[in-house]
Amino acid sequence: MARKALEFLLSDEDRAQLQKIARSGLMPYRSVTRASILLLLDSGMTPKEVSLRMNVTAPVVFKWRSRYLARGVVGLEDLPRGGVPRTLALAG
């Protein structure tokens, strides 16, 4: 038997901010997807339903839910990557 999904509720302020991101035509696709995942969870959908609707895997849904719970809306930003940034060598 499957476990019951944990209740997930956004604050009014965070919900408004995420709705703005999700509706934006100027925000990067990944930001819109992450905001939409959280809004769907907030609407009462299960992580499995959200993963099917958003065409992502369940671990992706759990990742962004966990990051939001740990850091808030700021947690939806990409984390810095290690190493030297890539550069393009121009042929001359």
MDAnalysis code that builds the backbone (N, CA, C; Angstrom):
import MDAnalysis as mda
import numpy as np

u = mda.Universe.empty(276, n_residues=92, atom_resindex=np.repeat(np.arange(92), 3), trajectory=True)
u.add_TopologyAttr("name", ["N", "CA", "C"] * 92)
u.add_TopologyAttr("resid", np.arange(1, 93))
u.add_TopologyAttr("resname", ["MET", "ALA", "ARG", "LYS", "ALA", "LEU", "GLU", "PHE", "LEU", "LEU", "SER", "ASP", "GLU", "ASP", "ARG", "ALA", "GLN", "LEU", "GLN", "LYS", "ILE", "ALA", "ARG", "SER", "GLY", "LEU", "MET", "PRO", "TYR", "ARG", "SER", "VAL", "THR", "ARG", "ALA", "SER", "ILE", "LEU", "LEU", "LEU", "LEU", "ASP", "SER", "GLY", "MET", "THR", "PRO", "LYS", "GLU", "VAL", "SER", "LEU", "ARG", "MET", "ASN", "VAL", "THR", "ALA", "PRO", "VAL", "VAL", "PHE", "LYS", "TRP", "ARG", "SER", "ARG", "TYR", "LEU", "ALA", "ARG", "GLY", "VAL", "VAL", "GLY", "LEU", "GLU", "ASP", "LEU", "PRO", "ARG", "GLY", "GLY", "VAL", "PRO", "ARG", "THR", "LEU", "ALA", "LEU", "ALA", "GLY"])
u.atoms.positions = np.array([
    [0.836, -1.179, 0.000],
    [0.000, 0.000, 0.000],
    [0.884, 1.247, 0.000],
    [0.561, 2.186, -0.839],
    [1.358, 3.402, -0.955],
    [1.156, 4.301, 0.257],
    [2.226, 5.018, 0.605],
    [2.124, 5.960, 1.714],
    [1.360, 7.192, 1.265],
    [0.703, 7.821, 2.205],
    [-0.016, 9.063, 1.926],
    [1.002, 10.185, 1.728],
    [0.769, 11.009, 0.706],
    [1.688, 12.120, 0.428],
    [1.647, 13.129, 1.575],
    [2.810, 13.677, 1.884],
    [2.881, 14.713, 2.909],
    [2.153, 15.957, 2.420],
    [1.477, 16.617, 3.339],
    [0.783, 17.849, 2.977],
    [1.822, 18.920, 2.645],
    [1.577, 19.637, 1.590],
    [2.500, 20.669, 1.143],
    [1.710, 21.944, 0.926],
    [2.035, 22.965, 1.694],
    [1.336, 24.242, 1.566],
    [2.341, 25.374, 1.432],
    [2.057, 26.278, 0.503],
    [2.878, 27.461, 0.304],
    [2.297, 28.620, 1.093],
    [3.158, 29.545, 1.500],
    [2.648, 30.776, 2.099],
    [2.035, 31.613, 0.980],
    [1.175, 32.537, 1.323],
    [0.539, 33.392, 0.317],
    [1.585, 34.177, -0.468],
    [2.600, 34.659, 0.232],
    [3.665, 35.431, -0.416],
    [4.446, 34.577, -1.412],
    [4.832, 33.350, -0.987],
    [5.570, 32.461, -1.884],
    [4.701, 32.031, -3.065],
    [3.431, 31.750, -2.813],
    [2.516, 31.351, -3.884],
    [2.429, 32.451, -4.945],
    [2.297, 33.688, -4.511],
    [2.221, 34.809, -5.449],
    [3.507, 34.932, -6.255],
    [4.641, 34.777, -5.591],
    [5.933, 34.876, -6.272],
    [6.098, 33.736, -7.286],
    [5.717, 32.519, -6.905],
    [5.839, 31.378, -7.809],
    [4.871, 31.478, -8.981],
    [3.675, 32.011, -8.751],
    [2.730, 32.205, -9.846],
    [3.282, 33.209, -10.858],
    [3.930, 34.232, -10.365],
    [4.539, 35.232, -11.245],
    [5.629, 34.586, -12.105],
    [6.442, 33.737, -11.493],
    [7.508, 33.044, -12.225],
    [6.898, 32.093, -13.258],
    [5.890, 31.318, -12.842],
    [5.288, 30.316, -13.720],
    [4.610, 30.943, -14.929],
    [4.090, 32.143, -14.786],
    [3.378, 32.813, -15.881],
    [4.293, 33.657, -16.764],
    [5.515, 33.840, -16.331],
    [6.430, 34.725, -17.044],
    [6.872, 34.111, -18.368],
    [6.854, 34.929, -19.389],
    [7.373, 34.497, -20.671],
    [8.845, 34.808, -20.817],
    [9.421, 35.462, -19.821],
    [10.821, 35.873, -19.894],
    [11.749, 35.044, -19.007],
    [11.176, 34.287, -18.086],
    [11.988, 33.496, -17.161],
    [12.504, 32.241, -17.883],
    [13.675, 31.723, -17.462],
    [14.180, 30.478, -18.058],
    [13.196, 29.326, -17.835],
    [13.169, 28.403, -18.782],
    [12.254, 27.258, -18.728],
    [12.399, 26.489, -17.421],
    [13.636, 26.300, -16.966],
    [13.845, 25.515, -15.737],
    [13.208, 26.194, -14.523],
    [13.232, 27.523, -14.475],
    [12.610, 28.249, -13.367],
    [11.095, 28.109, -13.408],
    [10.533, 28.191, -14.602],
    [9.082, 28.032, -14.769],
    [8.660, 26.628, -14.362],
    [9.436, 25.625, -14.753],
    [9.126, 24.233, -14.402],
    [9.166, 24.031, -12.893],
    [10.184, 24.543, -12.234],
    [10.318, 24.379, -10.783],
    [9.170, 25.068, -10.044],
    [8.823, 26.270, -10.488],
    [7.704, 26.984, -9.860],
    [6.408, 26.224, -10.081],
    [6.204, 25.705, -11.271],
    [4.974, 24.962, -11.585],
    [4.859, 23.695, -10.752],
    [5.977, 23.009, -10.537],
    [5.977, 21.801, -9.698],
    [5.457, 22.141, -8.305],
    [5.981, 23.201, -7.715],
    [5.565, 23.571, -6.362],
    [4.109, 24.024, -6.320],
    [3.666, 24.742, -7.339],
    [2.268, 25.188, -7.369],
    [1.315, 24.001, -7.497],
    [1.684, 23.010, -8.279],
    [0.837, 21.819, -8.420],
    [0.795, 21.024, -7.104],
    [1.933, 20.923, -6.425],
    [1.943, 20.257, -5.114],
    [1.047, 21.015, -4.136],
    [1.121, 22.329, -4.182],
    [0.306, 23.176, -3.306],
    [-1.190, 23.008, -3.598],
    [-1.523, 22.703, -4.842],
    [-2.934, 22.539, -5.211],
    [-3.520, 21.213, -4.734],
    [-2.666, 20.343, -4.188],
    [-3.154, 19.082, -3.646],
    [-2.796, 17.858, -4.470],
    [-2.104, 18.058, -5.568],
    [-1.692, 16.914, -6.379],
    [-0.592, 16.140, -5.670],
    [-0.541, 14.840, -5.915],
    [0.522, 14.006, -5.351],
    [1.779, 14.178, -6.193],
    [2.943, 13.848, -5.633],
    [4.171, 13.939, -6.433],
    [4.101, 13.112, -7.723],
    [3.468, 11.960, -7.665],
    [3.343, 11.133, -8.869],
    [2.491, 11.844, -9.919],
    [1.389, 12.431, -9.506],
    [0.536, 13.174, -10.438],
    [1.280, 14.358, -11.039],
    [2.051, 15.050, -10.198],
    [2.829, 16.199, -10.676],
    [3.870, 15.741, -11.686],
    [4.548, 14.635, -11.401],
    [5.588, 14.151, -12.317],
    [4.990, 13.787, -13.675],
    [3.824, 13.179, -13.664],
    [3.165, 12.843, -14.934],
    [2.722, 14.097, -15.677],
    [2.165, 15.033, -14.963],
    [1.663, 16.271, -15.587],
    [2.788, 17.127, -16.154],
    [3.907, 17.190, -15.436],
    [5.022, 18.040, -15.848],
    [6.041, 17.300, -16.721],
    [5.823, 16.001, -16.903],
    [6.728, 15.178, -17.712],
    [8.155, 15.186, -17.159],
    [8.242, 15.015, -15.835],
    [9.524, 14.879, -15.151],
    [9.443, 13.625, -14.287],
    [10.568, 13.176, -13.774],
    [10.555, 12.000, -12.910],
    [10.147, 12.390, -11.486],
    [9.682, 11.410, -10.726],
    [9.290, 11.664, -9.339],
    [10.460, 12.203, -8.506],
    [11.696, 11.692, -8.679],
    [12.808, 12.263, -7.910],
    [13.013, 13.757, -8.165],
    [12.707, 14.224, -9.360],
    [12.820, 15.657, -9.652],
    [11.813, 16.438, -8.813],
    [10.598, 15.925, -8.708],
    [9.564, 16.583, -7.902],
    [10.008, 16.627, -6.443],
    [10.508, 15.501, -5.929],
    [10.954, 15.454, -4.538],
    [12.149, 16.375, -4.300],
    [13.047, 16.467, -5.281],
    [14.220, 17.338, -5.151],
    [13.796, 18.790, -4.951],
    [12.888, 19.281, -5.791],
    [12.507, 20.690, -5.706],
    [11.618, 20.966, -4.505],
    [10.822, 19.982, -4.104],
    [10.046, 20.152, -2.874],
    [10.984, 20.259, -1.678],
    [11.978, 19.387, -1.626],
    [12.942, 19.406, -0.521],
    [13.750, 20.693, -0.504],
    [14.202, 21.126, -1.679],
    [14.981, 22.363, -1.748],
    [14.146, 23.557, -1.312],
    [12.867, 23.574, -1.704],
    [11.991, 24.668, -1.283],
    [11.803, 24.639, 0.232],
    [11.544, 23.471, 0.794],
    [11.318, 23.363, 2.233],
    [12.560, 23.764, 3.026],
    [13.733, 23.504, 2.477],
    [14.969, 23.834, 3.174],
    [15.361, 25.306, 3.041],
    [15.124, 25.899, 1.853],
    [15.643, 27.247, 1.598],
    [14.607, 28.244, 1.103],
    [13.379, 27.822, 0.897],
    [12.367, 28.736, 0.378],
    [12.505, 28.922, -1.126],
    [11.935, 29.983, -1.644],
    [11.957, 30.250, -3.087],
    [13.390, 30.402, -3.593],
    [14.280, 30.919, -2.763],
    [15.693, 31.073, -3.147],
    [16.312, 29.715, -3.467],
    [15.827, 28.662, -2.841],
    [16.352, 27.316, -3.065],
    [16.090, 26.773, -4.451],
    [15.262, 27.443, -5.229],
    [14.963, 26.981, -6.576],
    [16.012, 27.413, -7.588],
    [16.920, 28.271, -7.179],
    [17.997, 28.704, -8.067],
    [19.027, 27.584, -8.181],
    [19.752, 27.563, -9.300],
    [20.803, 26.569, -9.493],
    [21.924, 26.805, -8.490],
    [22.483, 25.719, -7.974],
    [23.621, 25.818, -7.069],
    [24.885, 26.041, -7.883],
    [25.878, 26.717, -7.308],
    [27.129, 26.927, -8.041],
    [27.791, 25.587, -8.345],
    [28.410, 25.527, -9.476],
    [29.110, 24.305, -9.876],
    [30.603, 24.481, -9.622],
    [31.254, 23.377, -9.316],
    [32.690, 23.412, -9.072],
    [33.483, 23.438, -10.368],
    [34.761, 23.704, -10.235],
    [35.649, 23.665, -11.383],
    [35.805, 24.995, -12.078],
    [36.639, 24.992, -13.073],
    [36.918, 26.193, -13.849],
    [35.824, 26.375, -14.896],
    [35.296, 27.582, -15.037],
    [34.264, 27.793, -16.060],
    [34.801, 27.488, -17.456],
    [33.923, 26.989, -18.307],
    [34.314, 26.670, -19.680],
    [34.558, 27.958, -20.458],
    [35.512, 27.883, -21.362],
    [35.772, 29.003, -22.252],
    [35.772, 28.486, -23.677],
    [35.456, 29.359, -24.602],
    [35.487, 28.998, -26.007],
    [36.767, 29.527, -26.630],
    [37.455, 28.656, -27.315],
    [38.660, 29.079, -28.021],
    [38.248, 29.475, -29.430],
    [38.594, 30.672, -29.811],
    [38.263, 31.162, -31.146],
    [39.356, 30.779, -32.127],
    [38.942, 30.192, -33.241],
    [39.897, 29.816, -34.270],
    [40.399, 31.075, -34.973],
    [41.641, 31.178, -35.148],
    [42.137, 32.407, -35.709],
    [42.983, 32.216, -36.831],
])
